[in-house]
Amino acid sequence: MKKSILVVGLTTLVPLLLLSAEPSAFGAGDLNNPKPYGLTSNEKVILETKQKLHTIAVKSNNQANEVDSLRERLDGLQSIIESLSRKAHNNKINLQKLQEQNSLKSQNSDEYEKRLSDVVQNNTDSIEKTKLIVTEMSTLVDQINKDYVTKAEFNSLVRDVNKFKELMAKELKHGTPSTVTSKKSSADLYNEAKKLFDKKYYTKAIENYELLIKRKYKPAYAHYMIGEMNYRRKNYANALSYFKKSTALYSKASYMPTLMLHSAISMDKTGDKKHAKAFYKAIVSKYPQSKEAKEAKKHL
């Protein structure tokens, strides 16, 4: 009676362990995670591209703010120039008046010369200020031309990045185009893939299994085998992705102990120690007499 209760208890516990471990453990490759891990090479490229696009957007916004500030300064300088221009015009009028007064009152020549000297000095000062303002404006314009990213350039960059992301998404969805002939039957492809795997011709074997997946011929096993080859090549993030898909398609396969063990090791290798430990425990609980359970105990 006690043994029956123990068996029932284990039968209930193991699925709970697997259900609690699997979704989090297979979180490798989640690009929405603030600190994504276990990324494939394609996923790393997409993440890097997203980060570059964000950096460019920030830079563009900063430059736009800088341009607005420069425009305000230019407006201020324009006001100064207009003010100096009005003063120069007024000084010219005053000079004409002095000349007229001089012709009428030559006896006041000393006063006229003094006032004329003041007018000339004011004009000289205004000219020097205008030169400084023009120099500063030229510098500001040069800075804008050098650093500013135009809206058209930024939009063009966004379009290019979006096209790149679409291409990468299609590649991730459909996989690398297979060079395997489609004239062979699925059964022949399946047998040939197994022979290639046994000979460690992994590249050609993966092509066969990818085509079998497209044909929906034993897709769970095909995903598992591709995961195995990635595991042996130490592409642990890719291996986890295929193991996860295989488990979702058929979780009662005979190869599940090996799949779970290699998933746990892959998690260990990608730094997910917590969920790797959960998988090791699940293997020991569900397949206590298997060689995979013995190996899992070593890791625990």
Secondary structure in CASP SS format (residue, H / E / C, confidence):
PFRMAT SS
TARGET T0000
AUTHOR 0000-0000-0000
METHOD secondary structure of the structure
MODEL  1
M C 1.00
K H 1.00
K H 1.00
S H 1.00
I H 1.00
L H 1.00
V H 1.00
V H 1.00
G H 1.00
L H 1.00
T H 1.00
T H 1.00
L H 1.00
V H 1.00
P H 1.00
L H 1.00
L H 1.00
L H 1.00
L H 1.00
S H 1.00
A H 1.00
E H 1.00
P H 1.00
S H 1.00
A H 1.00
F C 1.00
G C 1.00
A C 1.00
G C 1.00
D C 1.00
L C 1.00
N C 1.00
N C 1.00
P C 1.00
K C 1.00
P C 1.00
Y C 1.00
G C 1.00
L C 1.00
T C 1.00
S H 1.00
N H 1.00
E H 1.00
K H 1.00
V H 1.00
I H 1.00
L H 1.00
E H 1.00
T H 1.00
K H 1.00
Q H 1.00
K H 1.00
L H 1.00
H H 1.00
T H 1.00
I H 1.00
A H 1.00
V H 1.00
K H 1.00
S H 1.00
N H 1.00
N H 1.00
Q H 1.00
A H 1.00
N H 1.00
E H 1.00
V H 1.00
D H 1.00
S H 1.00
L H 1.00
R H 1.00
E H 1.00
R H 1.00
L H 1.00
D H 1.00
G H 1.00
L H 1.00
Q H 1.00
S H 1.00
I H 1.00
I H 1.00
E H 1.00
S H 1.00
L H 1.00
S H 1.00
R H 1.00
K H 1.00
A H 1.00
H H 1.00
N H 1.00
N H 1.00
K H 1.00
I H 1.00
N H 1.00
L H 1.00
Q H 1.00
K H 1.00
L H 1.00
Q H 1.00
E H 1.00
Q H 1.00
N H 1.00
S H 1.00
L H 1.00
K C 1.00
S H 1.00
Q H 1.00
N H 1.00
S H 1.00
D H 1.00
E H 1.00
Y H 1.00
E H 1.00
K H 1.00
R H 1.00
L H 1.00
S H 1.00
D H 1.00
V H 1.00
V H 1.00
Q H 1.00
N H 1.00
N H 1.00
T H 1.00
D H 1.00
S H 1.00
I H 1.00
E H 1.00
K H 1.00
T H 1.00
K H 1.00
L H 1.00
I H 1.00
V H 1.00
T H 1.00
E H 1.00
M H 1.00
S H 1.00
T H 1.00
L H 1.00
V H 1.00
D H 1.00
Q H 1.00
I H 1.00
N H 1.00
K H 1.00
D H 1.00
Y C 1.00
V C 1.00
T C 1.00
K H 1.00
A H 1.00
E H 1.00
F H 1.00
N H 1.00
S H 1.00
L H 1.00
V H 1.00
R H 1.00
D H 1.00
V H 1.00
N H 1.00
K H 1.00
F H 1.00
K H 1.00
E H 1.00
L H 1.00
M H 1.00
A H 1.00
K H 1.00
E H 1.00
L H 1.00
K H 1.00
H H 1.00
G C 1.00
T C 1.00
P C 1.00
S C 1.00
T C 1.00
V C 1.00
T C 1.00
S C 1.00
K C 1.00
K C 1.00
S C 1.00
S H 1.00
A H 1.00
D H 1.00
L H 1.00
Y H 1.00
N H 1.00
E H 1.00
A H 1.00
K H 1.00
K H 1.00
L H 1.00
F H 1.00
D H 1.00
K C 1.00
K C 1.00
Y C 1.00
Y H 1.00
T H 1.00
K H 1.00
A H 1.00
I H 1.00
E H 1.00
N H 1.00
Y H 1.00
E H 1.00
L H 1.00
L H 1.00
I H 1.00
K H 1.00
R C 1.00
K C 1.00
Y C 1.00
K C 1.00
P H 1.00
A H 1.00
Y H 1.00
A H 1.00
H H 1.00
Y H 1.00
M H 1.00
I H 1.00
G H 1.00
E H 1.00
M H 1.00
N H 1.00
Y H 1.00
R H 1.00
R C 1.00
K C 1.00
N C 1.00
Y H 1.00
A H 1.00
N H 1.00
A H 1.00
L H 1.00
S H 1.00
Y H 1.00
F H 1.00
K H 1.00
K H 1.00
S H 1.00
T H 1.00
A H 1.00
L H 1.00
Y C 1.00
S C 1.00
K C 1.00
A C 1.00
S C 1.00
Y C 1.00
M H 1.00
P H 1.00
T H 1.00
L H 1.00
M H 1.00
L H 1.00
H H 1.00
S H 1.00
A H 1.00
I H 1.00
S H 1.00
M H 1.00
D H 1.00
K H 1.00
T C 1.00
G C 1.00
D C 1.00
K H 1.00
K H 1.00
H H 1.00
A H 1.00
K H 1.00
A H 1.00
F H 1.00
Y H 1.00
K H 1.00
A H 1.00
I H 1.00
V H 1.00
S H 1.00
K H 1.00
Y C 1.00
P C 1.00
Q C 1.00
S C 1.00
K H 1.00
E H 1.00
A H 1.00
K H 1.00
E H 1.00
A H 1.00
K H 1.00
K H 1.00
H H 1.00
L C 1.00
END
